[in-house]
Amino acid sequence: MSQYAELLEEFEVYGRSAAGVKSLMQHVSQRLHEEMTRYNWVGFYFMEVPTFDTLVLGPYVGSFMPTLRIPLDSGLCGAAATTGETVAVNNVAADPRYLGSDLVKSNIVVPIFVKKRVVAELCIESYFADTFTAPEQKFIESCAALVGRYMEKEALAGARNAGPLQ
C-alpha cells in the first residue's frame, strides 16, 4: 500500500471516531506535516459565515505564523475559494498572488465543498520548489474531499439535532 493510501485510510478511520471536524482537521494537519517531509506548513481555512467573503484560519501545524484572515480577493487561498478549483504553484516567487512567507517556495490550496459550496480549504506550503507533482496534487485533493465528507455529515447531524422550530 502506498504512503498516500495508508494516510487516507488512517484519516478515514480517525474521522469515524473524531470529536468533530476540527479534531479531524487537526489530525490531518499534524500527520501530513509529520509524514510528508516537504510539507512545512499544513492547515485549514474556513469560509467566514454568514458573509462568505473572507477565509478564517482553522487548525494548522507548521513552522511559521499564518495569515489569520484572507479576503477572497487576495492570495492563492482567495483564488482557490473564488474559482472552486485547486491552485498549485511550484514557484510562488513567480506568482504575484502569493501572500505568505519568503521562505515558502511551493504552495497548494484545495477547496473543500459541502453541498457544492466552498466552505473551507486545505492549504499546504513547502520550503522547496516543485513540491506538488500531479500525484501529490491528487493525494491532497483526496484528503480535502475526505474532510469535506465529514463536514457534510456534521452539518447534516447538526440539522437533524436542531429539531423542529419552536
Chimera marker file (.cmm) of the C-alpha trace (Angstrom):
<marker_set name="trace">
<marker id="1" x="0.000" y="0.000" z="0.000" r="1" g="1" b="0" radius="0.5"/>
<marker id="2" x="1.387" y="3.422" z="-0.893" r="1" g="1" b="0" radius="0.5"/>
<marker id="3" x="2.063" y="6.103" z="1.700" r="1" g="1" b="0" radius="0.5"/>
<marker id="4" x="-0.805" y="8.121" z="0.217" r="1" g="1" b="0" radius="0.5"/>
<marker id="5" x="-3.245" y="5.207" z="0.559" r="1" g="1" b="0" radius="0.5"/>
<marker id="6" x="-2.083" y="4.466" z="4.114" r="1" g="1" b="0" radius="0.5"/>
<marker id="7" x="-2.595" y="8.079" z="5.211" r="1" g="1" b="0" radius="0.5"/>
<marker id="8" x="-6.016" y="8.319" z="3.558" r="1" g="1" b="0" radius="0.5"/>
<marker id="9" x="-7.084" y="5.105" z="5.286" r="1" g="1" b="0" radius="0.5"/>
<marker id="10" x="-5.784" y="6.446" z="8.617" r="1" g="1" b="0" radius="0.5"/>
<marker id="11" x="-7.735" y="9.688" z="8.136" r="1" g="1" b="0" radius="0.5"/>
<marker id="12" x="-10.909" y="7.773" z="7.280" r="1" g="1" b="0" radius="0.5"/>
<marker id="13" x="-10.594" y="5.603" z="10.397" r="1" g="1" b="0" radius="0.5"/>
<marker id="14" x="-9.787" y="8.593" z="12.605" r="1" g="1" b="0" radius="0.5"/>
<marker id="15" x="-12.731" y="10.552" z="11.184" r="1" g="1" b="0" radius="0.5"/>
<marker id="16" x="-15.203" y="7.872" z="12.270" r="1" g="1" b="0" radius="0.5"/>
<marker id="17" x="-14.396" y="8.459" z="15.944" r="1" g="1" b="0" radius="0.5"/>
<marker id="18" x="-13.178" y="12.074" z="15.912" r="1" g="1" b="0" radius="0.5"/>
<marker id="19" x="-14.763" y="14.535" z="18.346" r="1" g="1" b="0" radius="0.5"/>
<marker id="20" x="-15.702" y="16.685" z="15.363" r="1" g="1" b="0" radius="0.5"/>
<marker id="21" x="-14.442" y="18.023" z="12.083" r="1" g="1" b="0" radius="0.5"/>
<marker id="22" x="-11.934" y="20.392" z="13.729" r="1" g="1" b="0" radius="0.5"/>
<marker id="23" x="-10.378" y="17.416" z="15.505" r="1" g="1" b="0" radius="0.5"/>
<marker id="24" x="-10.136" y="15.611" z="12.150" r="1" g="1" b="0" radius="0.5"/>
<marker id="25" x="-8.579" y="18.692" z="10.546" r="1" g="1" b="0" radius="0.5"/>
<marker id="26" x="-6.002" y="18.956" z="13.334" r="1" g="1" b="0" radius="0.5"/>
<marker id="27" x="-5.150" y="15.269" z="12.932" r="1" g="1" b="0" radius="0.5"/>
<marker id="28" x="-4.822" y="15.571" z="9.147" r="1" g="1" b="0" radius="0.5"/>
<marker id="29" x="-2.622" y="18.666" z="9.520" r="1" g="1" b="0" radius="0.5"/>
<marker id="30" x="-0.392" y="17.005" z="12.111" r="1" g="1" b="0" radius="0.5"/>
<marker id="31" x="0.040" y="13.745" z="10.227" r="1" g="1" b="0" radius="0.5"/>
<marker id="32" x="0.689" y="15.371" z="6.842" r="1" g="1" b="0" radius="0.5"/>
<marker id="33" x="3.255" y="17.666" z="8.465" r="1" g="1" b="0" radius="0.5"/>
<marker id="34" x="4.949" y="14.680" z="10.152" r="1" g="1" b="0" radius="0.5"/>
<marker id="35" x="4.855" y="12.201" z="7.286" r="1" g="1" b="0" radius="0.5"/>
<marker id="36" x="5.380" y="14.368" z="4.214" r="1" g="1" b="0" radius="0.5"/>
<marker id="37" x="8.805" y="15.880" z="4.818" r="1" g="1" b="0" radius="0.5"/>
<marker id="38" x="8.396" y="18.674" z="2.287" r="1" g="1" b="0" radius="0.5"/>
<marker id="39" x="5.100" y="19.884" z="3.816" r="1" g="1" b="0" radius="0.5"/>
<marker id="40" x="6.417" y="22.630" z="6.111" r="1" g="1" b="0" radius="0.5"/>
<marker id="41" x="3.023" y="24.169" z="6.909" r="1" g="1" b="0" radius="0.5"/>
<marker id="42" x="-0.329" y="22.354" z="6.685" r="1" g="1" b="0" radius="0.5"/>
<marker id="43" x="-3.597" y="23.921" z="7.676" r="1" g="1" b="0" radius="0.5"/>
<marker id="44" x="-7.211" y="24.678" z="7.024" r="1" g="1" b="0" radius="0.5"/>
<marker id="45" x="-9.125" y="27.870" z="6.454" r="1" g="1" b="0" radius="0.5"/>
<marker id="46" x="-12.883" y="28.189" z="6.974" r="1" g="1" b="0" radius="0.5"/>
<marker id="47" x="-15.169" y="30.396" z="4.945" r="1" g="1" b="0" radius="0.5"/>
<marker id="48" x="-16.474" y="33.097" z="7.267" r="1" g="1" b="0" radius="0.5"/>
<marker id="49" x="-20.221" y="32.751" z="7.837" r="1" g="1" b="0" radius="0.5"/>
<marker id="50" x="-22.629" y="34.342" z="7.021" r="1" g="1" b="0" radius="0.5"/>
<marker id="51" x="-20.794" y="36.707" z="4.651" r="1" g="1" b="0" radius="0.5"/>
<marker id="52" x="-18.684" y="34.116" z="2.783" r="1" g="1" b="0" radius="0.5"/>
<marker id="53" x="-16.246" y="36.888" z="1.789" r="1" g="1" b="0" radius="0.5"/>
<marker id="54" x="-13.248" y="36.020" z="3.982" r="1" g="1" b="0" radius="0.5"/>
<marker id="55" x="-11.267" y="32.915" z="4.908" r="1" g="1" b="0" radius="0.5"/>
<marker id="56" x="-10.501" y="32.468" z="8.615" r="1" g="1" b="0" radius="0.5"/>
<marker id="57" x="-7.652" y="30.353" z="9.971" r="1" g="1" b="0" radius="0.5"/>
<marker id="58" x="-8.601" y="26.943" z="11.332" r="1" g="1" b="0" radius="0.5"/>
<marker id="59" x="-6.491" y="24.045" z="12.633" r="1" g="1" b="0" radius="0.5"/>
<marker id="60" x="-2.885" y="24.048" z="11.418" r="1" g="1" b="0" radius="0.5"/>
<marker id="61" x="0.617" y="22.763" z="12.088" r="1" g="1" b="0" radius="0.5"/>
<marker id="62" x="3.797" y="24.362" z="10.858" r="1" g="1" b="0" radius="0.5"/>
<marker id="63" x="6.904" y="26.364" z="11.370" r="1" g="1" b="0" radius="0.5"/>
<marker id="64" x="5.549" y="29.889" z="10.992" r="1" g="1" b="0" radius="0.5"/>
<marker id="65" x="2.539" y="32.012" z="11.917" r="1" g="1" b="0" radius="0.5"/>
<marker id="66" x="-0.001" y="32.044" z="9.081" r="1" g="1" b="0" radius="0.5"/>
<marker id="67" x="-2.298" y="34.807" z="7.943" r="1" g="1" b="0" radius="0.5"/>
<marker id="68" x="-5.331" y="34.847" z="10.266" r="1" g="1" b="0" radius="0.5"/>
<marker id="69" x="-7.877" y="36.245" z="7.782" r="1" g="1" b="0" radius="0.5"/>
<marker id="70" x="-7.722" y="36.276" z="3.984" r="1" g="1" b="0" radius="0.5"/>
<marker id="71" x="-10.231" y="38.246" z="1.884" r="1" g="1" b="0" radius="0.5"/>
<marker id="72" x="-11.464" y="36.259" z="-1.114" r="1" g="1" b="0" radius="0.5"/>
<marker id="73" x="-9.923" y="38.783" z="-3.495" r="1" g="1" b="0" radius="0.5"/>
<marker id="74" x="-6.419" y="38.113" z="-2.077" r="1" g="1" b="0" radius="0.5"/>
<marker id="75" x="-3.785" y="35.454" z="-2.394" r="1" g="1" b="0" radius="0.5"/>
<marker id="76" x="-3.764" y="31.889" z="-3.631" r="1" g="1" b="0" radius="0.5"/>
<marker id="77" x="-6.291" y="30.931" z="-0.947" r="1" g="1" b="0" radius="0.5"/>
<marker id="78" x="-8.686" y="33.568" z="-2.214" r="1" g="1" b="0" radius="0.5"/>
<marker id="79" x="-8.166" y="32.364" z="-5.789" r="1" g="1" b="0" radius="0.5"/>
<marker id="80" x="-8.964" y="28.752" z="-4.864" r="1" g="1" b="0" radius="0.5"/>
<marker id="81" x="-12.082" y="29.774" z="-2.918" r="1" g="1" b="0" radius="0.5"/>
<marker id="82" x="-13.304" y="32.061" z="-5.689" r="1" g="1" b="0" radius="0.5"/>
<marker id="83" x="-12.772" y="29.612" z="-8.567" r="1" g="1" b="0" radius="0.5"/>
<marker id="84" x="-13.610" y="26.448" z="-6.635" r="1" g="1" b="0" radius="0.5"/>
<marker id="85" x="-10.505" y="24.846" z="-8.141" r="1" g="1" b="0" radius="0.5"/>
<marker id="86" x="-7.183" y="23.670" z="-6.768" r="1" g="1" b="0" radius="0.5"/>
<marker id="87" x="-4.393" y="26.232" z="-7.035" r="1" g="1" b="0" radius="0.5"/>
<marker id="88" x="-0.937" y="24.625" z="-7.135" r="1" g="1" b="0" radius="0.5"/>
<marker id="89" x="2.078" y="26.896" z="-7.525" r="1" g="1" b="0" radius="0.5"/>
<marker id="90" x="5.514" y="25.298" z="-7.520" r="1" g="1" b="0" radius="0.5"/>
<marker id="91" x="7.361" y="28.626" z="-7.654" r="1" g="1" b="0" radius="0.5"/>
<marker id="92" x="5.477" y="31.185" z="-5.557" r="1" g="1" b="0" radius="0.5"/>
<marker id="93" x="8.056" y="33.898" z="-6.317" r="1" g="1" b="0" radius="0.5"/>
<marker id="94" x="6.737" y="33.896" z="-9.884" r="1" g="1" b="0" radius="0.5"/>
<marker id="95" x="3.080" y="34.291" z="-8.840" r="1" g="1" b="0" radius="0.5"/>
<marker id="96" x="2.100" y="37.788" z="-7.680" r="1" g="1" b="0" radius="0.5"/>
<marker id="97" x="-0.970" y="36.404" z="-5.884" r="1" g="1" b="0" radius="0.5"/>
<marker id="98" x="1.155" y="34.674" z="-3.213" r="1" g="1" b="0" radius="0.5"/>
<marker id="99" x="0.941" y="36.467" z="0.169" r="1" g="1" b="0" radius="0.5"/>
<marker id="100" x="2.901" y="34.290" z="2.613" r="1" g="1" b="0" radius="0.5"/>
<marker id="101" x="6.412" y="33.831" z="3.947" r="1" g="1" b="0" radius="0.5"/>
<marker id="102" x="9.531" y="34.485" z="1.895" r="1" g="1" b="0" radius="0.5"/>
<marker id="103" x="10.756" y="31.038" z="2.994" r="1" g="1" b="0" radius="0.5"/>
<marker id="104" x="7.993" y="29.298" z="1.043" r="1" g="1" b="0" radius="0.5"/>
<marker id="105" x="8.754" y="28.111" z="-2.485" r="1" g="1" b="0" radius="0.5"/>
<marker id="106" x="5.655" y="25.987" z="-3.281" r="1" g="1" b="0" radius="0.5"/>
<marker id="107" x="2.014" y="26.268" z="-2.218" r="1" g="1" b="0" radius="0.5"/>
<marker id="108" x="-1.126" y="24.272" z="-2.913" r="1" g="1" b="0" radius="0.5"/>
<marker id="109" x="-4.654" y="25.211" z="-1.887" r="1" g="1" b="0" radius="0.5"/>
<marker id="110" x="-7.580" y="22.821" z="-2.320" r="1" g="1" b="0" radius="0.5"/>
<marker id="111" x="-11.169" y="23.988" z="-1.789" r="1" g="1" b="0" radius="0.5"/>
<marker id="112" x="-13.442" y="21.861" z="0.405" r="1" g="1" b="0" radius="0.5"/>
<marker id="113" x="-17.091" y="21.626" z="-0.577" r="1" g="1" b="0" radius="0.5"/>
<marker id="114" x="-20.316" y="20.958" z="1.292" r="1" g="1" b="0" radius="0.5"/>
<marker id="115" x="-23.391" y="20.790" z="-0.931" r="1" g="1" b="0" radius="0.5"/>
<marker id="116" x="-21.384" y="22.177" z="-3.880" r="1" g="1" b="0" radius="0.5"/>
<marker id="117" x="-20.354" y="25.302" z="-1.936" r="1" g="1" b="0" radius="0.5"/>
<marker id="118" x="-16.776" y="26.096" z="-0.881" r="1" g="1" b="0" radius="0.5"/>
<marker id="119" x="-16.835" y="26.072" z="2.926" r="1" g="1" b="0" radius="0.5"/>
<marker id="120" x="-13.156" y="25.564" z="3.733" r="1" g="1" b="0" radius="0.5"/>
<marker id="121" x="-9.736" y="24.930" z="2.229" r="1" g="1" b="0" radius="0.5"/>
<marker id="122" x="-6.715" y="22.750" z="2.802" r="1" g="1" b="0" radius="0.5"/>
<marker id="123" x="-3.520" y="24.782" z="2.357" r="1" g="1" b="0" radius="0.5"/>
<marker id="124" x="-0.009" y="23.312" z="2.263" r="1" g="1" b="0" radius="0.5"/>
<marker id="125" x="3.215" y="25.277" z="1.940" r="1" g="1" b="0" radius="0.5"/>
<marker id="126" x="6.714" y="23.972" z="1.284" r="1" g="1" b="0" radius="0.5"/>
<marker id="127" x="10.186" y="25.466" z="1.575" r="1" g="1" b="0" radius="0.5"/>
<marker id="128" x="11.083" y="23.512" z="-1.569" r="1" g="1" b="0" radius="0.5"/>
<marker id="129" x="10.333" y="24.405" z="-5.187" r="1" g="1" b="0" radius="0.5"/>
<marker id="130" x="8.406" y="21.911" z="-7.310" r="1" g="1" b="0" radius="0.5"/>
<marker id="131" x="6.919" y="20.026" z="-4.343" r="1" g="1" b="0" radius="0.5"/>
<marker id="132" x="3.448" y="19.425" z="-5.751" r="1" g="1" b="0" radius="0.5"/>
<marker id="133" x="3.576" y="16.869" z="-8.569" r="1" g="1" b="0" radius="0.5"/>
<marker id="134" x="0.390" y="15.595" z="-10.224" r="1" g="1" b="0" radius="0.5"/>
<marker id="135" x="0.214" y="12.514" z="-7.910" r="1" g="1" b="0" radius="0.5"/>
<marker id="136" x="0.790" y="14.765" z="-4.854" r="1" g="1" b="0" radius="0.5"/>
<marker id="137" x="-1.996" y="17.065" z="-6.001" r="1" g="1" b="0" radius="0.5"/>
<marker id="138" x="-4.385" y="14.149" z="-6.437" r="1" g="1" b="0" radius="0.5"/>
<marker id="139" x="-3.500" y="12.889" z="-2.929" r="1" g="1" b="0" radius="0.5"/>
<marker id="140" x="-4.044" y="16.327" z="-1.340" r="1" g="1" b="0" radius="0.5"/>
<marker id="141" x="-7.353" y="16.705" z="-3.191" r="1" g="1" b="0" radius="0.5"/>
<marker id="142" x="-8.383" y="13.307" z="-1.784" r="1" g="1" b="0" radius="0.5"/>
<marker id="143" x="-7.525" y="14.498" z="1.743" r="1" g="1" b="0" radius="0.5"/>
<marker id="144" x="-9.643" y="17.630" z="1.221" r="1" g="1" b="0" radius="0.5"/>
<marker id="145" x="-12.554" y="15.609" z="-0.190" r="1" g="1" b="0" radius="0.5"/>
<marker id="146" x="-12.433" y="13.281" z="2.828" r="1" g="1" b="0" radius="0.5"/>
<marker id="147" x="-12.630" y="16.257" z="5.210" r="1" g="1" b="0" radius="0.5"/>
<marker id="148" x="-15.483" y="17.660" z="3.114" r="1" g="1" b="0" radius="0.5"/>
<marker id="149" x="-17.464" y="14.431" z="3.521" r="1" g="1" b="0" radius="0.5"/>
<marker id="150" x="-17.090" y="14.655" z="7.305" r="1" g="1" b="0" radius="0.5"/>
<marker id="151" x="-18.046" y="18.350" z="7.263" r="1" g="1" b="0" radius="0.5"/>
<marker id="152" x="-21.193" y="17.448" z="5.347" r="1" g="1" b="0" radius="0.5"/>
<marker id="153" x="-22.032" y="14.632" z="7.791" r="1" g="1" b="0" radius="0.5"/>
<marker id="154" x="-21.513" y="17.014" z="10.730" r="1" g="1" b="0" radius="0.5"/>
<marker id="155" x="-23.734" y="19.653" z="9.092" r="1" g="1" b="0" radius="0.5"/>
<marker id="156" x="-26.476" y="17.081" z="8.458" r="1" g="1" b="0" radius="0.5"/>
<marker id="157" x="-26.241" y="15.769" z="12.023" r="1" g="1" b="0" radius="0.5"/>
<marker id="158" x="-26.468" y="19.333" z="13.356" r="1" g="1" b="0" radius="0.5"/>
<marker id="159" x="-29.565" y="19.992" z="11.267" r="1" g="1" b="0" radius="0.5"/>
<marker id="160" x="-31.216" y="16.769" z="12.480" r="1" g="1" b="0" radius="0.5"/>
<marker id="161" x="-30.362" y="17.544" z="16.123" r="1" g="1" b="0" radius="0.5"/>
<marker id="162" x="-31.794" y="21.056" z="15.888" r="1" g="1" b="0" radius="0.5"/>
<marker id="163" x="-35.278" y="19.597" z="15.722" r="1" g="1" b="0" radius="0.5"/>
<marker id="164" x="-38.403" y="21.460" z="14.649" r="1" g="1" b="0" radius="0.5"/>
<marker id="165" x="-38.588" y="25.205" z="15.088" r="1" g="1" b="0" radius="0.5"/>
<marker id="166" x="-40.434" y="26.290" z="18.189" r="1" g="1" b="0" radius="0.5"/>
<link id1="1" id2="2" r="1" g="1" b="0" radius="0.2"/>
<link id1="2" id2="3" r="1" g="1" b="0" radius="0.2"/>
<link id1="3" id2="4" r="1" g="1" b="0" radius="0.2"/>
<link id1="4" id2="5" r="1" g="1" b="0" radius="0.2"/>
<link id1="5" id2="6" r="1" g="1" b="0" radius="0.2"/>
<link id1="6" id2="7" r="1" g="1" b="0" radius="0.2"/>
<link id1="7" id2="8" r="1" g="1" b="0" radius="0.2"/>
<link id1="8" id2="9" r="1" g="1" b="0" radius="0.2"/>
<link id1="9" id2="10" r="1" g="1" b="0" radius="0.2"/>
<link id1="10" id2="11" r="1" g="1" b="0" radius="0.2"/>
<link id1="11" id2="12" r="1" g="1" b="0" radius="0.2"/>
<link id1="12" id2="13" r="1" g="1" b="0" radius="0.2"/>
<link id1="13" id2="14" r="1" g="1" b="0" radius="0.2"/>
<link id1="14" id2="15" r="1" g="1" b="0" radius="0.2"/>
<link id1="15" id2="16" r="1" g="1" b="0" radius="0.2"/>
<link id1="16" id2="17" r="1" g="1" b="0" radius="0.2"/>
<link id1="17" id2="18" r="1" g="1" b="0" radius="0.2"/>
<link id1="18" id2="19" r="1" g="1" b="0" radius="0.2"/>
<link id1="19" id2="20" r="1" g="1" b="0" radius="0.2"/>
<link id1="20" id2="21" r="1" g="1" b="0" radius="0.2"/>
<link id1="21" id2="22" r="1" g="1" b="0" radius="0.2"/>
<link id1="22" id2="23" r="1" g="1" b="0" radius="0.2"/>
<link id1="23" id2="24" r="1" g="1" b="0" radius="0.2"/>
<link id1="24" id2="25" r="1" g="1" b="0" radius="0.2"/>
<link id1="25" id2="26" r="1" g="1" b="0" radius="0.2"/>
<link id1="26" id2="27" r="1" g="1" b="0" radius="0.2"/>
<link id1="27" id2="28" r="1" g="1" b="0" radius="0.2"/>
<link id1="28" id2="29" r="1" g="1" b="0" radius="0.2"/>
<link id1="29" id2="30" r="1" g="1" b="0" radius="0.2"/>
<link id1="30" id2="31" r="1" g="1" b="0" radius="0.2"/>
<link id1="31" id2="32" r="1" g="1" b="0" radius="0.2"/>
<link id1="32" id2="33" r="1" g="1" b="0" radius="0.2"/>
<link id1="33" id2="34" r="1" g="1" b="0" radius="0.2"/>
<link id1="34" id2="35" r="1" g="1" b="0" radius="0.2"/>
<link id1="35" id2="36" r="1" g="1" b="0" radius="0.2"/>
<link id1="36" id2="37" r="1" g="1" b="0" radius="0.2"/>
<link id1="37" id2="38" r="1" g="1" b="0" radius="0.2"/>
<link id1="38" id2="39" r="1" g="1" b="0" radius="0.2"/>
<link id1="39" id2="40" r="1" g="1" b="0" radius="0.2"/>
<link id1="40" id2="41" r="1" g="1" b="0" radius="0.2"/>
<link id1="41" id2="42" r="1" g="1" b="0" radius="0.2"/>
<link id1="42" id2="43" r="1" g="1" b="0" radius="0.2"/>
<link id1="43" id2="44" r="1" g="1" b="0" radius="0.2"/>
<link id1="44" id2="45" r="1" g="1" b="0" radius="0.2"/>
<link id1="45" id2="46" r="1" g="1" b="0" radius="0.2"/>
<link id1="46" id2="47" r="1" g="1" b="0" radius="0.2"/>
<link id1="47" id2="48" r="1" g="1" b="0" radius="0.2"/>
<link id1="48" id2="49" r="1" g="1" b="0" radius="0.2"/>
<link id1="49" id2="50" r="1" g="1" b="0" radius="0.2"/>
<link id1="50" id2="51" r="1" g="1" b="0" radius="0.2"/>
<link id1="51" id2="52" r="1" g="1" b="0" radius="0.2"/>
<link id1="52" id2="53" r="1" g="1" b="0" radius="0.2"/>
<link id1="53" id2="54" r="1" g="1" b="0" radius="0.2"/>
<link id1="54" id2="55" r="1" g="1" b="0" radius="0.2"/>
<link id1="55" id2="56" r="1" g="1" b="0" radius="0.2"/>
<link id1="56" id2="57" r="1" g="1" b="0" radius="0.2"/>
<link id1="57" id2="58" r="1" g="1" b="0" radius="0.2"/>
<link id1="58" id2="59" r="1" g="1" b="0" radius="0.2"/>
<link id1="59" id2="60" r="1" g="1" b="0" radius="0.2"/>
<link id1="60" id2="61" r="1" g="1" b="0" radius="0.2"/>
<link id1="61" id2="62" r="1" g="1" b="0" radius="0.2"/>
<link id1="62" id2="63" r="1" g="1" b="0" radius="0.2"/>
<link id1="63" id2="64" r="1" g="1" b="0" radius="0.2"/>
<link id1="64" id2="65" r="1" g="1" b="0" radius="0.2"/>
<link id1="65" id2="66" r="1" g="1" b="0" radius="0.2"/>
<link id1="66" id2="67" r="1" g="1" b="0" radius="0.2"/>
<link id1="67" id2="68" r="1" g="1" b="0" radius="0.2"/>
<link id1="68" id2="69" r="1" g="1" b="0" radius="0.2"/>
<link id1="69" id2="70" r="1" g="1" b="0" radius="0.2"/>
<link id1="70" id2="71" r="1" g="1" b="0" radius="0.2"/>
<link id1="71" id2="72" r="1" g="1" b="0" radius="0.2"/>
<link id1="72" id2="73" r="1" g="1" b="0" radius="0.2"/>
<link id1="73" id2="74" r="1" g="1" b="0" radius="0.2"/>
<link id1="74" id2="75" r="1" g="1" b="0" radius="0.2"/>
<link id1="75" id2="76" r="1" g="1" b="0" radius="0.2"/>
<link id1="76" id2="77" r="1" g="1" b="0" radius="0.2"/>
<link id1="77" id2="78" r="1" g="1" b="0" radius="0.2"/>
<link id1="78" id2="79" r="1" g="1" b="0" radius="0.2"/>
<link id1="79" id2="80" r="1" g="1" b="0" radius="0.2"/>
<link id1="80" id2="81" r="1" g="1" b="0" radius="0.2"/>
<link id1="81" id2="82" r="1" g="1" b="0" radius="0.2"/>
<link id1="82" id2="83" r="1" g="1" b="0" radius="0.2"/>
<link id1="83" id2="84" r="1" g="1" b="0" radius="0.2"/>
<link id1="84" id2="85" r="1" g="1" b="0" radius="0.2"/>
<link id1="85" id2="86" r="1" g="1" b="0" radius="0.2"/>
<link id1="86" id2="87" r="1" g="1" b="0" radius="0.2"/>
<link id1="87" id2="88" r="1" g="1" b="0" radius="0.2"/>
<link id1="88" id2="89" r="1" g="1" b="0" radius="0.2"/>
<link id1="89" id2="90" r="1" g="1" b="0" radius="0.2"/>
<link id1="90" id2="91" r="1" g="1" b="0" radius="0.2"/>
<link id1="91" id2="92" r="1" g="1" b="0" radius="0.2"/>
<link id1="92" id2="93" r="1" g="1" b="0" radius="0.2"/>
<link id1="93" id2="94" r="1" g="1" b="0" radius="0.2"/>
<link id1="94" id2="95" r="1" g="1" b="0" radius="0.2"/>
<link id1="95" id2="96" r="1" g="1" b="0" radius="0.2"/>
<link id1="96" id2="97" r="1" g="1" b="0" radius="0.2"/>
<link id1="97" id2="98" r="1" g="1" b="0" radius="0.2"/>
<link id1="98" id2="99" r="1" g="1" b="0" radius="0.2"/>
<link id1="99" id2="100" r="1" g="1" b="0" radius="0.2"/>
<link id1="100" id2="101" r="1" g="1" b="0" radius="0.2"/>
<link id1="101" id2="102" r="1" g="1" b="0" radius="0.2"/>
<link id1="102" id2="103" r="1" g="1" b="0" radius="0.2"/>
<link id1="103" id2="104" r="1" g="1" b="0" radius="0.2"/>
<link id1="104" id2="105" r="1" g="1" b="0" radius="0.2"/>
<link id1="105" id2="106" r="1" g="1" b="0" radius="0.2"/>
<link id1="106" id2="107" r="1" g="1" b="0" radius="0.2"/>
<link id1="107" id2="108" r="1" g="1" b="0" radius="0.2"/>
<link id1="108" id2="109" r="1" g="1" b="0" radius="0.2"/>
<link id1="109" id2="110" r="1" g="1" b="0" radius="0.2"/>
<link id1="110" id2="111" r="1" g="1" b="0" radius="0.2"/>
<link id1="111" id2="112" r="1" g="1" b="0" radius="0.2"/>
<link id1="112" id2="113" r="1" g="1" b="0" radius="0.2"/>
<link id1="113" id2="114" r="1" g="1" b="0" radius="0.2"/>
<link id1="114" id2="115" r="1" g="1" b="0" radius="0.2"/>
<link id1="115" id2="116" r="1" g="1" b="0" radius="0.2"/>
<link id1="116" id2="117" r="1" g="1" b="0" radius="0.2"/>
<link id1="117" id2="118" r="1" g="1" b="0" radius="0.2"/>
<link id1="118" id2="119" r="1" g="1" b="0" radius="0.2"/>
<link id1="119" id2="120" r="1" g="1" b="0" radius="0.2"/>
<link id1="120" id2="121" r="1" g="1" b="0" radius="0.2"/>
<link id1="121" id2="122" r="1" g="1" b="0" radius="0.2"/>
<link id1="122" id2="123" r="1" g="1" b="0" radius="0.2"/>
<link id1="123" id2="124" r="1" g="1" b="0" radius="0.2"/>
<link id1="124" id2="125" r="1" g="1" b="0" radius="0.2"/>
<link id1="125" id2="126" r="1" g="1" b="0" radius="0.2"/>
<link id1="126" id2="127" r="1" g="1" b="0" radius="0.2"/>
<link id1="127" id2="128" r="1" g="1" b="0" radius="0.2"/>
<link id1="128" id2="129" r="1" g="1" b="0" radius="0.2"/>
<link id1="129" id2="130" r="1" g="1" b="0" radius="0.2"/>
<link id1="130" id2="131" r="1" g="1" b="0" radius="0.2"/>
<link id1="131" id2="132" r="1" g="1" b="0" radius="0.2"/>
<link id1="132" id2="133" r="1" g="1" b="0" radius="0.2"/>
<link id1="133" id2="134" r="1" g="1" b="0" radius="0.2"/>
<link id1="134" id2="135" r="1" g="1" b="0" radius="0.2"/>
<link id1="135" id2="136" r="1" g="1" b="0" radius="0.2"/>
<link id1="136" id2="137" r="1" g="1" b="0" radius="0.2"/>
<link id1="137" id2="138" r="1" g="1" b="0" radius="0.2"/>
<link id1="138" id2="139" r="1" g="1" b="0" radius="0.2"/>
<link id1="139" id2="140" r="1" g="1" b="0" radius="0.2"/>
<link id1="140" id2="141" r="1" g="1" b="0" radius="0.2"/>
<link id1="141" id2="142" r="1" g="1" b="0" radius="0.2"/>
<link id1="142" id2="143" r="1" g="1" b="0" radius="0.2"/>
<link id1="143" id2="144" r="1" g="1" b="0" radius="0.2"/>
<link id1="144" id2="145" r="1" g="1" b="0" radius="0.2"/>
<link id1="145" id2="146" r="1" g="1" b="0" radius="0.2"/>
<link id1="146" id2="147" r="1" g="1" b="0" radius="0.2"/>
<link id1="147" id2="148" r="1" g="1" b="0" radius="0.2"/>
<link id1="148" id2="149" r="1" g="1" b="0" radius="0.2"/>
<link id1="149" id2="150" r="1" g="1" b="0" radius="0.2"/>
<link id1="150" id2="151" r="1" g="1" b="0" radius="0.2"/>
<link id1="151" id2="152" r="1" g="1" b="0" radius="0.2"/>
<link id1="152" id2="153" r="1" g="1" b="0" radius="0.2"/>
<link id1="153" id2="154" r="1" g="1" b="0" radius="0.2"/>
<link id1="154" id2="155" r="1" g="1" b="0" radius="0.2"/>
<link id1="155" id2="156" r="1" g="1" b="0" radius="0.2"/>
<link id1="156" id2="157" r="1" g="1" b="0" radius="0.2"/>
<link id1="157" id2="158" r="1" g="1" b="0" radius="0.2"/>
<link id1="158" id2="159" r="1" g="1" b="0" radius="0.2"/>
<link id1="159" id2="160" r="1" g="1" b="0" radius="0.2"/>
<link id1="160" id2="161" r="1" g="1" b="0" radius="0.2"/>
<link id1="161" id2="162" r="1" g="1" b="0" radius="0.2"/>
<link id1="162" id2="163" r="1" g="1" b="0" radius="0.2"/>
<link id1="163" id2="164" r="1" g="1" b="0" radius="0.2"/>
<link id1="164" id2="165" r="1" g="1" b="0" radius="0.2"/>
<link id1="165" id2="166" r="1" g="1" b="0" radius="0.2"/>
</marker_set>
